[in-house]
């Protein structure tokens, strides 16, 4: 976990966010979110395998942080993450940020 400023932390995930890694990724997100006083920036640039489990994990983190008045930022999501967000109609809700997201917008 890397501190990016006083209220936003960065965590890199990948290369897989699928059902096979669900328990590990969920545990990591729970632990990370549980220790935060502010928001979370997820670096998803290295994610090469992503399925509906990845979507569920992102939505759960987003909801938890939102309930605390904090933000979840998706930093540099890979093309597979962007494709899944678009497929599920979540790109506007989760607001991915980065070069790939900007070129898609």
N, C-alpha and C positions, 0 to 999 in steps of 0.2 A: 504494500500500500504506500502510495506516495502523496505527500501533502502538496496541493497545488496552490492553495491560499488559505487564509484563516478559516474559511467555512466550507471548502470544497476539497474532497479527497479523490485521488485517481487510483483506479484498480484496473489492471489489464486482465482480460479473460481470453481464453482460446487455447488451442485451435478448435476445440469442439464444445458445443453447447447443445447436446442432444440428450435423449432419454438415458443413454449409457453413462453420462456424466452428471445426471440430474442431482443425485445426492451430494456429490462433492461440490458442485457449483452452488447449490442451495445452501450448504453448510458454510461455505466461504462468504456468500452474500449475507447470510444471517449474522455471522460473526462480525463482518465489516460494518454493516448497518447498525448493529447493536453498540458499537464503540464510537460511532460518529456523533458529533455535536452539530454538524452541518450537512451539506449535500454530498453527493457522490458522482464522480465522473467515471464512467466505464469506458475504457479503451477497448473497442471491439474490432480493431483493425486486423488482428491475427485470426479471427474466427473464420474457419473454412467449412465447418459442418454445423448446421443450425436447423432446428426443427421446432415444432410447436412447444416443446418443453422449454426451449430457450425463450420463446415468447412469454410463457407463463412465469418464468423466473424474472424476466425484465418487468412484467406487469406487477408482480408481487413486490419487488424492490421499489418500483415507482409508487405504488399505493402506500407502502410503509413510510417512505420518505415524505410523501405528500401529507400524510396524516400528522407528521411531525413539523410540518411547515418548511420542509427542506426540498431540494430538487434532485432529480436524477438526470444526468446528462449522458447521452450516448455519443462518445467521442470517436470520430473516424470509423464508423461501422463499415465492415466489409460489404462487398456486393451481395453476398448471400444473406446477410442480416438485413440490408436494405430491401432486398426482394421479399423477404418474409414479412417485414413490417408493412410493405405496400400490399402484399397479398391479404393480410389480415386487417387492412385499413387502419393501421396504428401509427403510421409515419407522422401524422399531425399531432397525435397525442403524446408520443414519446420524443418527438423533435430531434432526430439524429443530427449531429453537427460534424462538419468536416468537408474535405474536398469532394468525396464521392457523393455525399448527401446534397451538397450545393449543386453539383452538376446534374443531379437527378431532378432537382426542384424546378 
